[in-house]
Amino acid sequence: MMEQLDEVTVRAAGAADAAAIAAVHVRSWQEAYAGIVPADYLASLDVDARARDWQGYLAHGAEDRVRTWVAEAGGQIIGFISVGPARDEDANRGDREIYSIYLDPGTWGHGVARDLMRTVLSEVGDRTRVSLWVLAANERARHFYRRHGFQADGVERYDDVGGAELLEVRYRRN
């Protein structure tokens, strides 16, 4: 964990951020999901391939009504969050879904995720229902979401991640 974190700023992501977002994405997965997701899958994650994915996401975000923000400190991207239209079958028009929120593991516990979450919640407003999906075994994330007003709503699904069927739990904030 970092002993001190420079001032953190949150800003809208742009196409030039794809590689840095991808690097954070992969490092975060490898740390957060160790012992949850198969180790060989985590080891196989490729930053360059993920960067190409992020280039596409960021290029088409506006037309897909998806917004991504990054957290920066010392000129480095240390985290990101993406939100867009809710994709669940029971979603109402106007509902939003947090697709991803990941931080560089060295910044965990420094309030960066809180800053990113506050940015999104401020953007969507108090009257908008927001959902997200989290691996059931990811207790750290589940605790974080509860602290920000999200509650498990009883909807669960299994997702194949690296050849393992992993239980995901939906959280909502009304």
VEXVODO-979012 format. One line per field, with one value per residue: residue in one letter; x, y, z of N, C-alpha, C in turn; residue number from 1. Coordinates in steps of 0.02 Angstrom, whole numbers, padded with zeros to 5 digits. Layout:
<pts>
residuo <- [A,...]
n.px <- [X,...]
n.py <- [Y,...]
n.pz <- [Z,...]
ca.px <- [X,...]
ca.py <- [Y,...]
ca.pz <- [Z,...]
c.px <- [X,...]
c.py <- [Y,...]
c.pz <- [Z,...]
num <- [NUM,...]
</pts>
This chain:
<pts>
residuo <- [M,M,E,Q,L,D,E,V,T,V,R,A,A,G,A,A,D,A,A,A,I,A,A,V,H,V,R,S,W,Q,E,A,Y,A,G,I,V,P,A,D,Y,L,A,S,L,D,V,D,A,R,A,R,D,W,Q,G,Y,L,A,H,G,A,E,D,R,V,R,T,W,V,A,E,A,G,G,Q,I,I,G,F,I,S,V,G,P,A,R,D,E,D,A,N,R,G,D,R,E,I,Y,S,I,Y,L,D,P,G,T,W,G,H,G,V,A,R,D,L,M,R,T,V,L,S,E,V,G,D,R,T,R,V,S,L,W,V,L,A,A,N,E,R,A,R,H,F,Y,R,R,H,G,F,Q,A,D,G,V,E,R,Y,D,D,V,G,G,A,E,L,L,E,V,R,Y,R,R,N]
n.px <- [00042,00024,00114,00090,-00018,-00022,-00115,-00275,-00361,-00515,-00573,-00655,-00631,-00526,-00486,-00347,-00318,-00331,-00229,-00173,-00285,-00312,-00197,-00215,-00335,-00301,-00201,-00278,-00377,-00293,-00247,-00363,-00446,-00374,-00369,-00504,-00540,-00482,-00307,-00224,-00297,-00298,-00161,-00147,-00201,-00195,-00120,-00105,-00204,-00316,-00306,-00336,-00470,-00519,-00493,-00591,-00707,-00698,-00700,-00828,-00910,-00992,-01095,-01153,-01201,-01119,-01015,-00852,-00740,-00581,-00465,-00331,-00164,-00017,00007,-00021,-00136,-00238,-00353,-00522,-00692,-00842,-01001,-01163,-01313,-01429,-01420,-01497,-01638,-01750,-01735,-01780,-01820,-01698,-01633,-01472,-01312,-01169,-01033,-00900,-00775,-00619,-00460,-00286,-00199,-00108,-00163,-00274,-00385,-00361,-00460,-00488,-00577,-00694,-00700,-00716,-00839,-00924,-00920,-00988,-01114,-01156,-01165,-01270,-01376,-01494,-01618,-01609,-01607,-01477,-01378,-01266,-01153,-01072,-00943,-00989,-00898,-00814,-00788,-00730,-00764,-00904,-00931,-00887,-00982,-01100,-01074,-01093,-01227,-01285,-01376,-01389,-01505,-01564,-01557,-01465,-01332,-01238,-01074,-00959,-00795,-00639,-00653,-00712,-00865,-00935,-01020,-01119,-01184,-01318,-01319,-01412,-01454,-01571]
n.py <- [-00059,00113,00238,00374,00475,00576,00728,00686,00688,00685,00652,00660,00521,00498,00451,00439,00385,00249,00145,00163,00145,00012,-00051,-00027,-00095,-00231,-00254,-00232,-00333,-00446,-00437,-00415,-00524,-00637,-00801,-00810,-00804,-00915,-00944,-00962,-00900,-00766,-00740,-00742,-00626,-00490,-00339,-00261,-00312,-00283,-00145,-00117,-00154,-00055,00059,00049,00052,00181,00260,00241,00273,00390,00381,00265,00302,00290,00331,00364,00390,00442,00425,00522,00538,00622,00633,00508,00382,00306,00240,00198,00221,00164,00200,00166,00141,00036,-00139,-00248,-00360,-00323,-00188,-00017,00115,00237,00194,00164,00083,00032,-00015,-00046,-00026,00004,00002,00044,-00075,-00029,00087,00060,00090,00224,00315,00336,00258,00296,00431,00417,00347,00441,00539,00478,00452,00581,00630,00551,00578,00588,00528,00429,00258,00148,00011,-00129,-00264,-00387,-00500,-00632,-00681,-00575,-00492,-00373,-00277,-00286,-00238,-00106,-00059,-00068,00030,00141,00151,00050,-00102,-00279,-00353,-00475,-00536,-00648,-00719,-00833,-00825,-00865,-00861,-00868,-01006,-01047,-01060,-00927,-00851,-00707,-00560,-00448,-00278,-00137,00035,00145]
n.pz <- [00000,-00036,00051,00052,-00042,-00182,-00217,-00273,-00424,-00511,-00670,-00831,-00937,-01081,-01252,-01255,-01133,-01131,-01126,-00998,-00916,-00947,-00893,-00755,-00740,-00765,-00665,-00550,-00561,-00550,-00420,-00337,-00366,-00341,-00284,-00302,-00438,-00565,-00555,-00668,-00767,-00722,-00731,-00867,-00915,-01025,-01047,-01163,-01250,-01174,-01175,-01309,-01308,-01220,-01295,-01393,-01311,-01256,-01371,-01419,-01316,-01293,-01390,-01348,-01229,-01117,-00984,-00929,-00798,-00736,-00602,-00551,-00491,-00458,-00595,-00644,-00694,-00578,-00552,-00606,-00662,-00736,-00805,-00867,-00966,-00881,-00899,-00867,-00882,-00807,-00790,-00781,-00897,-00902,-00788,-00718,-00732,-00647,-00729,-00708,-00583,-00536,-00454,-00443,-00352,-00254,-00208,-00136,-00001,00016,-00012,-00145,-00223,-00161,-00200,-00339,-00342,-00282,-00380,-00487,-00427,-00400,-00529,-00586,-00502,-00363,-00385,-00476,-00511,-00476,-00523,-00497,-00527,-00430,-00385,-00281,-00189,-00167,-00042,00005,-00093,-00088,00040,00025,-00070,00004,00100,00023,00002,-00075,-00092,-00085,-00193,-00202,-00325,-00421,-00518,-00621,-00687,-00812,-00783,-00835,-00849,-00733,-00646,-00575,-00441,-00452,-00376,-00377,-00340,-00285,-00286,-00237]
ca.px <- [00000,00062,00113,00060,-00046,-00028,-00184,-00311,-00412,-00559,-00591,-00681,-00580,-00523,-00456,-00276,-00312,-00347,-00175,-00166,-00344,-00301,-00147,-00248,-00386,-00268,-00170,-00331,-00405,-00245,-00243,-00428,-00478,-00330,-00405,-00574,-00537,-00425,-00242,-00197,-00333,-00272,-00093,-00150,-00230,-00148,-00133,-00113,-00271,-00365,-00302,-00374,-00541,-00535,-00495,-00658,-00757,-00694,-00718,-00900,-00946,-01044,-01153,-01183,-01221,-01075,-00966,-00796,-00698,-00519,-00434,-00260,-00121,00052,00009,-00034,-00204,-00236,-00418,-00573,-00760,-00884,-01072,-01204,-01381,-01435,-01428,-01539,-01705,-01800,-01717,-01825,-01788,-01665,-01591,-01401,-01274,-01096,-01004,-00835,-00738,-00557,-00405,-00220,-00200,-00069,-00202,-00332,-00387,-00343,-00518,-00494,-00640,-00747,-00703,-00745,-00910,-00960,-00925,-01043,-01179,-01173,-01183,-01335,-01427,-01524,-01680,-01595,-01589,-01412,-01362,-01200,-01143,-01010,-00933,-01012,-00840,-00775,-00815,-00706,-00805,-00972,-00932,-00882,-01045,-01149,-01059,-01116,-01300,-01308,-01396,-01404,-01578,-01587,-01546,-01398,-01319,-01172,-01037,-00899,-00735,-00580,-00671,-00746,-00931,-00932,-01083,-01121,-01241,-01335,-01331,-01449,-01461,-01631]
ca.py <- [00000,00175,00274,00440,00482,00646,00749,00647,00724,00642,00686,00617,00484,00509,00396,00433,00351,00177,00101,00169,00113,-00060,-00073,-00028,-00147,-00296,-00260,-00238,-00401,-00495,-00432,-00421,-00587,-00693,-00846,-00812,-00820,-00961,-00910,-00963,-00848,-00701,-00732,-00734,-00561,-00454,-00267,-00234,-00331,-00244,-00075,-00113,-00153,00010,00109,00044,00076,00254,00291,00236,00286,00441,00357,00212,00335,00265,00381,00337,00439,00416,00460,00532,00566,00628,00623,00437,00356,00257,00208,00219,00197,00171,00193,00173,00117,-00030,-00191,-00303,-00364,-00289,-00118,00034,00166,00287,00162,00163,00026,00040,-00073,-00063,00020,-00030,00045,00014,-00103,00011,00145,00039,00116,00295,00357,00347,00228,00340,00490,00395,00331,00504,00572,00445,00462,00651,00636,00520,00609,00548,00496,00377,00193,00126,-00058,-00155,-00335,-00400,-00570,-00646,-00693,-00513,-00459,-00304,-00235,-00286,-00192,-00039,-00041,-00057,00096,00193,00149,-00006,-00162,-00338,-00354,-00544,-00563,-00677,-00754,-00862,-00801,-00904,-00819,-00910,-01076,-01059,-01030,-00886,-00819,-00635,-00534,-00381,-00227,-00079,00096,00180]
ca.pz <- [00000,-00038,00115,00041,-00109,-00204,-00226,-00323,-00463,-00551,-00732,-00884,-00974,-01153,-01289,-01237,-01068,-01138,-01103,-00925,-00887,-00955,-00845,-00689,-00743,-00758,-00598,-00501,-00565,-00526,-00347,-00304,-00380,-00323,-00240,-00323,-00510,-00576,-00559,-00736,-00805,-00701,-00758,-00940,-00935,-01068,-01044,-01231,-01275,-01135,-01199,-01371,-01288,-01192,-01349,-01422,-01263,-01249,-01434,-01431,-01254,-01297,-01428,-01308,-01166,-01065,-00961,-00890,-00764,-00708,-00545,-00564,-00439,-00482,-00667,-00661,-00683,-00524,-00546,-00654,-00652,-00796,-00793,-00927,-00958,-00849,-00950,-00842,-00912,-00766,-00781,-00808,-00938,-00860,-00738,-00736,-00705,-00643,-00763,-00680,-00540,-00517,-00432,-00434,-00284,-00207,-00186,-00097,00067,00017,-00029,-00218,-00245,-00134,-00244,-00403,-00331,-00271,-00445,-00525,-00394,-00410,-00600,-00601,-00461,-00310,-00405,-00526,-00483,-00501,-00505,-00515,-00513,-00394,-00368,-00213,-00146,-00160,00018,00010,-00137,-00063,00098,-00003,-00101,00058,00130,-00022,-00005,-00116,-00056,-00126,-00202,-00207,-00392,-00428,-00581,-00627,-00745,-00825,-00781,-00839,-00843,-00669,-00639,-00515,-00423,-00447,-00339,-00399,-00289,-00311,-00245,-00263]
c.px <- [00044,00058,00079,00038,-00050,-00101,-00216,-00361,-00451,-00580,-00621,-00623,-00584,-00486,-00383,-00265,-00317,-00292,-00168,-00225,-00335,-00251,-00176,-00298,-00355,-00237,-00223,-00363,-00357,-00239,-00310,-00458,-00433,-00367,-00479,-00578,-00477,-00360,-00214,-00233,-00306,-00202,-00094,-00177,-00177,-00166,-00144,-00182,-00325,-00365,-00340,-00449,-00561,-00535,-00564,-00711,-00758,-00714,-00793,-00942,-01003,-01106,-01189,-01208,-01182,-01025,-00914,-00757,-00636,-00500,-00359,-00226,-00050,00058,-00004,-00107,-00199,-00303,-00466,-00640,-00799,-00957,-01109,-01274,-01382,-01453,-01474,-01609,-01758,-01784,-01770,-01785,-01759,-01624,-01519,-01368,-01200,-01067,-00938,-00810,-00677,-00503,-00340,-00217,-00160,-00106,-00263,-00328,-00369,-00400,-00528,-00560,-00699,-00755,-00735,-00820,-00950,-00969,-00984,-01110,-01202,-01197,-01253,-01391,-01461,-01585,-01670,-01575,-01525,-01400,-01290,-01199,-01075,-01004,-00951,-00953,-00798,-00802,-00792,-00750,-00877,-00980,-00930,-00949,-01099,-01137,-01084,-01190,-01327,-01326,-01407,-01480,-01606,-01578,-01474,-01393,-01249,-01140,-00975,-00840,-00675,-00594,-00704,-00814,-00933,-00998,-01074,-01187,-01254,-01347,-01367,-01449,-01518,-01628]
c.py <- [00062,00210,00341,00444,00556,00663,00712,00692,00672,00682,00635,00584,00502,00451,00385,00396,00275,00132,00104,00137,00037,-00087,-00077,-00086,-00216,-00304,-00269,-00307,-00451,-00495,-00448,-00491,-00648,-00736,-00851,-00836,-00866,-00923,-00908,-00911,-00779,-00688,-00719,-00666,-00519,-00380,-00238,-00251,-00291,-00171,-00067,-00113,-00084,00065,00109,00071,00152,00289,00292,00252,00334,00416,00300,00238,00307,00319,00345,00396,00404,00458,00463,00559,00567,00615,00552,00420,00299,00221,00234,00190,00211,00159,00204,00149,00047,-00082,-00248,-00300,-00326,-00215,-00073,00083,00219,00258,00160,00103,00046,-00023,-00094,-00006,-00019,00021,00007,-00012,-00063,00071,00125,00068,00190,00341,00369,00318,00270,00401,00473,00382,00395,00542,00544,00460,00535,00662,00608,00549,00560,00508,00439,00313,00170,00054,-00073,-00229,-00345,-00474,-00581,-00654,-00630,-00471,-00387,-00257,-00231,-00238,-00119,-00016,-00028,00012,00153,00186,00094,-00065,-00219,-00342,-00424,-00575,-00586,-00710,-00784,-00837,-00845,-00855,-00866,-00984,-01095,-01025,-00993,-00851,-00744,-00615,-00463,-00337,-00169,-00023,00135,00253]
c.pz <- [00000,00029,00108,-00031,-00125,-00210,-00285,-00358,-00503,-00612,-00781,-00921,-01048,-01186,-01271,-01172,-01073,-01110,-01027,-00889,-00890,-00904,-00774,-00687,-00730,-00689,-00544,-00501,-00534,-00450,-00314,-00311,-00368,-00272,-00256,-00395,-00520,-00589,-00630,-00780,-00787,-00730,-00833,-00962,-00969,-01071,-01114,-01261,-01239,-01158,-01265,-01356,-01263,-01244,-01382,-01375,-01260,-01313,-01445,-01369,-01260,-01334,-01391,-01240,-01106,-01049,-00920,-00862,-00740,-00648,-00560,-00501,-00466,-00556,-00690,-00649,-00632,-00514,-00599,-00634,-00717,-00777,-00859,-00914,-00926,-00902,-00928,-00873,-00873,-00754,-00812,-00852,-00891,-00804,-00763,-00703,-00703,-00672,-00732,-00635,-00516,-00501,-00435,-00362,-00233,-00179,-00145,-00027,00072,-00004,-00103,-00244,-00221,-00180,-00311,-00395,-00321,-00336,-00484,-00492,-00400,-00482,-00614,-00560,-00413,-00332,-00455,-00491,-00517,-00477,-00523,-00497,-00481,-00381,-00295,-00165,-00134,-00103,00024,-00031,-00110,-00004,00073,-00032,-00048,00091,00087,-00039,-00049,-00071,-00105,-00132,-00213,-00276,-00397,-00496,-00577,-00691,-00751,-00830,-00780,-00829,-00777,-00669,-00572,-00504,-00418,-00413,-00365,-00338,-00323,-00259,-00276,-00246]
num <- [1,2,3,4,5,6,7,8,9,10,11,12,13,14,15,16,17,18,19,20,21,22,23,24,25,26,27,28,29,30,31,32,33,34,35,36,37,38,39,40,41,42,43,44,45,46,47,48,49,50,51,52,53,54,55,56,57,58,59,60,61,62,63,64,65,66,67,68,69,70,71,72,73,74,75,76,77,78,79,80,81,82,83,84,85,86,87,88,89,90,91,92,93,94,95,96,97,98,99,100,101,102,103,104,105,106,107,108,109,110,111,112,113,114,115,116,117,118,119,120,121,122,123,124,125,126,127,128,129,130,131,132,133,134,135,136,137,138,139,140,141,142,143,144,145,146,147,148,149,150,151,152,153,154,155,156,157,158,159,160,161,162,163,164,165,166,167,168,169,170,171,172,173,174]
</pts>
